Each structure stands twice: as structure tokens, then as C-alpha cells.
């Protein structure tokens, strides 16, 4: 026990000595990948906040990052530097009164601090772009949650989608995010899963009709599948549009990422 007490005292002494320094030194931003450049595709990941009800669906973003890492991709993360539509208490499922949050600041939580303003994203510097879902895509990157087929898309999101499409570079979207591409890129093919609720398994099935109203073609796919619009190089998967076990969603996102990386190599 005496040895343990001596060890604890020494560690406390070191911590106390370093405390004044920590007040003046910036906290290092953790890396998502190693510092060395990776040989694979350069992929831009566009986030919309942090948390399913008012930002990015965190499980989807994490799954995308895992599959991109396995695919050898070099990832750079972006988000718009603007306020969120609102802040949702994720326990109560209700808006938090008198609270505001910034999309870029919130998205930095997922990015572990390594993130840039979406305004700086250029298709010229990347081989592909991917948009996770979460209500942030329908609230912060667009007004789809409020306006449906008459929605407006954030100007930088619209610019990015058009830039990648015009350059013939692949775009991946999952969950509710395909509505962004359906609004901006006329006549494309996307999936948000099934078109009937099927006893609650597909609670957001009505989104398929909104996609059709936007002028896009909706293709029915299972949660573990991805749809590839080969002509437009747009790849989509339902993700949490389906009520199912999380590993199925992870598999569907993996299929989407794999197809995006394949298209990026062509």
C-alpha cells in the first residue's frame, strides 16, 4: 500500500505541475486517420450537426467513416457555418426553448475537431462526396422538413451537389439525405427504402412520394442494399429510414460506400 500511495502522490505532483501549462496550450485535435496521406480516393463528408433529431445521424456518420477507412479513402469533413433550425432535447424529443447551436461547431464533435466550413469545399479537390442522414439534412441543409417538395436547399449544399455532378464525380447519400439530390439534380434515381410503411417497419415511407414530386425516380431497395444511378453517379441507401437492427443499417451504408469508391476509381 505504501508503494501505491507514493505512486499516486507522484502522479498528482506531475498533474499539478502541468496544470498551468494546459491553460495556455490549445487542446490537440484528434485525428480520424493517420497523419500520412492515404493512397485511395479523396472523399468529402458533409455533416449537418450532431444528433439525429436536429443534425447528423451519428451512427450513420460513424459507419460511413469506418467503411471509408477500410476502403483506403482520405476523408475531409465539412459542414455549413450557420445556425441550426432549432435544438432538440433528444430525451424529451422536444425543442429546447431559447437555445441555439451552430452546425459547424456541432458537427466538429463527430469530426473530432478536424472540420472545415462547407463554403471551402470544391469538387476540384475531391473524388467523391457523401452526405449522411439525420433530420439535419431536412432541417439544416434544406427546408424539406417544413416545406416538403417545395423546399429550398442550402446554397453551398446545392453548389457542391452541382459541382460534383457536373464533374462526373460520385455522390453518396443515405437515410433522408437523398431528398437533397432529388431537389437539385433533376431526373436522378434514388432510394429511401420501401414505399409502404409495412406495419411500422418503414415509418418514413411517404418520403418516396415526395421524391417523385421533386422529379426524381424512386427505386425500392432493402435496408442492406444500395441503389446506383450509373448515369448520374448517385448512390443511395435507406439506413435509418427503416426500423431494424443497426447491423443491417451498417451493411447498407457499407454497400453505398463501396459503390461510391468504385465509381471514384473509374
N, C-alpha and C positions, 0 to 999 in steps of 0.2 A: 504493500500500500504506500510505503514511503516513496518508492520509485515512481509510482503513479502520480503522487502529489507533486514531486519535483518536475515531472514531465508537463503536468498541467500548468504549473507556475511558469515554466519556461515558455510555453506556447502563449500564455496570456501576456507575458512580457513582450514577446515579439509582436503580437497583435496591437498592443498599446503603442509600441514604438512606431509601427507603420500607420496608425490611425491618422496622424496629422498629414502624412503624405497623401492618403487616399482622398482627403478633402480637396486637394489641388490637382489630382490626376484624373483624366477622363476614364470612365469605365470602358475597358476594351470591348468592342463589338464582336460577338462570337461568329465564327464562320460557319456557313451551311456546308461548305465543301472545303477541301484542302486549298491552300493558297496558290498552288501551281495551276496554270491554265489546263483545262481538260480538252482532250482531242475531239470530242463529239460536237454535236450541234449546239449553237448558241441560242438559248431559249429565254424569251421574256415571259415572266409570270406576272399577271396583272391582278392585284388584290383590291378588295372593296371595303376594308375594315377588318374587324376581328370579332367573330361571333355570328352564329347562323341567323339570328333574327334581325340584326341590323348591320351585318358586314359579311365577310367571307366565312364560308363553312370551313371550320378549322380542319376537320378530318379530311375533307376533300383537298385542301391545300397541302396538307402533310403527305397524303397519298401521292399526289402529283410530284412532289419533291422527291419522295422515295423512288418512284418509278423513273424519274428523270435522272437521278443519281445512278441507278442501276444501268440506265441506258448510256451512261458516259457523257451526259449533256452538261454544258456550262450554263448555269442559271443566273439571271439577274432579275430582281424583283422590283416591281413598280406599283404605285398607287397614286391617285389624284390628291393633290394638296388642297383639299376643300372640306368644308364641314359635312358630317353625316346628315341624312334626312332627319333622323332622331336617334335617341339612345333607348334601347330596350333592356329592361330588367329581365335577365334570362331565367330567373327563378319564377317570377310572377308572370312573365310573358306580357308585360305591360310597359308602355313608355315611361321613362323616368322624367318627371317634370323638372324644368329648369336646369337640365344638363345637356351640354353639347360636347361633341368629340370630333376630332379631325381624322379623316380617313387615312391619310398618310401616317400619322402618328400611331393610330390603332393597328394598321397593317404592319408596322415595324415590329410589333410583338411577335407576329408569325415569322417575319423575316430575320428575327434575332438582331435587329438593328441595321442590317445591310439592305437598304432600300433606297430608291430614287423616285423623284417626282415623275409622274406619268408624262408630264409635258416634255421630259427629256428623252422619252422613248422614240427611237427611229427604227423603222424596218430595215434600213440600210446596215444596221449594226447587229442584226439578229437573223437567225434562220427560221424561227417559228415563234408564235405567241400562244399562250394558254391562259384561259380565264376560268377559274374555279367558280362554283356557285355560292349559295348562301343568299339571303334576302338582300344583301348589299348590292348584288348585281341588278336587282329590280328596284332598289331604293336609292342607291348612291351613284351607280354607274349609269342609271337610266331612271325614268319615272314610270316604268312598267307596273309597279305595284299599285300605283294610283290611277294611271291613265290607260292601262292595257294596250290595245293595238294602236292607240293614239299617242303613245309615249314618245318622249324625247330622249335621246342618248347623249351622255356627256360628250362635249366637243372633242376632247382628247381621245376618248374611247372610240368615237366614230372615226377620227383621223387614223388611229392605229389600225383599226379593222380594215379601212380602205387601203392604207399603205401596204399592209401585208398581202391583202388580196390582189392588189394591182401588181405587186412584185412576184406573184405566183408562189408565195411562201405560206406554209400551212398554219392554220388556226385551230386550236383545240378549245372546246367549251364543254362544261358539264353542268348538270342539275338545271337551274333556271337560266344560266348564262346564255344558252343558245338563242334566247329572245333578242339579245343584243345584235347578234349576227343576222338574225331574221329581219330585224328592222333596218339595218344598214346595208346589207348585201342582198339585193332583191333576187328572188328566184332560186335561192340556195336550198339545199336539203339538210335538215337537222332532225334530231330526235330528242324528246324529253321523256321517252318511255312509251307507255301504253295510252290509249285514248279513252279508256273506260276506267272508273275507279276500282272496279272488281272487289267490292266489299271492303274498301279502305286500303287495299294494297298500293294503289296509285292515287293518293289523295289530291294530287295536283294535275290530274288528267285533263282538266279543262284548258290547261295551257296549250295543248296541241291545237285546239280550235283557234286560239289567239295567234298562234304561229302561222296558221293557214291564212288568217285575216291579214297578217302582215305581208303576205305574198310569197311566203316560203312553202316548201313541201315538207310535211311532217311524215317521218318514217318510223313505224312501230318497231321498237327494239326492247330486248330484255335488259335487266339492270346490269348484267355482267357483259353486255355487248357494247360495241361502239359502231356508230354509223359513219361511213366515209363518203363524203361528196367528192368524188375524184376530180370532177371538172373544176370545182372551186377550191379544192384542198381544204375543206372544212370538216373537222372530225368532232363528233359529239357523243356523249354517253349520259344516261339518265341520272346516275348517282342517287342522291337523297330525294329525288322525285318519287322514289319507291320506298315503301316501308318494309325493310328487310334487314337481315343480319349484315353487319358492317363489312364482313369479308367479301360479300358479293359486290358491294359498292367499290371496295378496294380493287377487286378484279376488273370491274368495268372501267375504272379510271386507268388501270394498267393497260387495258386494251386500247383506250383512247391515246394514251401517251405513246405507246408502241407505234401506232399508226402515224401519229404526228412526226415522230422521229424518222420513220421510214420515208415519209413524204419529204422531209427536210433533206434527206440524202439524195433525192432524185434531181 
